[in-house]
Amino acid sequence: MNTTQRAADVVLVDYGLGNLRSVTRGLERAGADVTLSADPADFDAADGIVLPGVGAFSEGMDNAGPFRDALVDAAAEGRPLFGICLGMQMLLTTSEEAETVGEGDVQGLDLVPGTNLRFDEGQKVPHMGWNELDVRREHPIAEGIDGNYAYFVHSYYAAPDDEGAVVATTEYGVEFPAIVANEAGNVFGTQFHPEKSSETGLRILRNFVGYCLE
C-alpha cells in the first residue's frame, strides 16, 4: 500500500502585515507547500489559506481590502481559512481597537460574528507570554493540544456572538478565546502564534495541514 501523502498547497496571504518568514517555516515543517502571495487569484488552487497578522485592526483591514471578497468567497466555498493573531481578530465583525484610536467602526471579515475587546483597565498590555490552552469542544485544529501552552502577544481578545464559536480558551485576568471557529468549521483562528509556540504550535500547524487534505 502506498502511504505517501502529498503536501498540502497552502497560500500565505502577503498583505503587508505578518510574521511571514516564521509562519512559512512552520507550515513547511508541518508538511505544506507554501505560496507567499499578494494575488487573491491564487486562492482558487489552494488547499488552504493562512491569514497572518501583527499590528492594529484598522491597518490590517485596510491592507487586506483587496483580499476581502476573495477570502469571503473561499470561506463560503468551504476552503480552510486559518487566521493567526491579528488575522484571527480580522475574522470577526469589528474591534474596539479602531474606536479607541479614533478610527471609527472598522468592519472585519464577519466570518465569525463578534467583536474584539480590549483587556480591562489595570491589566498589563500587551498580554505577552506562555499560557495554558483549555480545549472546550472538538475541532480538527485543536486535536491533541488540551492543557498545552502557547505563546501570546496581544492587547485585544475576541468575543464571538455565539459561544459555540469558542474552541479553546485561556486566562489573563479574564477567560478569553484562544481558538475560534465558524459554524461550518472551515474558518478558524488562533489568538496565539503557533509559529512561536514550539511543539504545541507545530502540532496545530500539522492539524491544519491534515485538515486541508481531507
Protein Blocks (a to p, Z undefined) as FASTA:
>chain_A
ZZbdcddddddddehiacfklmmmmmmmnopacdddfbfklmmmpcbdcdddedjfklmm
mmmmmmmmmmmmmmmnopacddehjlmmmmmmbdfklmmnonajaddeklagcdddddde
hiacddedddddddfbdcfklgoigoiacddddfbdcddfblklpmbdcdehiacdfbdc
dfkopaccdfbdfklnojmlmmmmmmmmmmmmZZ
